[in-house]
């Protein structure tokens, strides 16, 4: 069955960095269009980034600070997050719209 498992979240100070991982199984990862989506406390879902058939795409709120990448040999999606801000605090999910979503990993940016 399809599984998406995020990891790498945690508590980081403003200006710090984290790298999230999403381990995928149960579908052909190499041809999938993979997204990162986040949900801040008390807010709705916000799409963050896409890795698909072309160049990666980013939300304006993270452009220049976050980098999405993937290792198709390891069936793993990554999100490198630099220059983190308190407003980046959220649960981060990886998702393939057709295959499903992971359970999420919490990122908290606070001093």
Buried (B, 14 or more C-beta within 10 A) or exposed (E): EEBBBBEBBEEBEEEBEBEBBBBBEEBEBEEBBBBBBBBBEEEEBBBBBBBBEEEEBBBEBBEEBBBBEBEEEEBBBBBBBBEBEEEBBBBBBBBBEEBBBBEBBEBBBEE
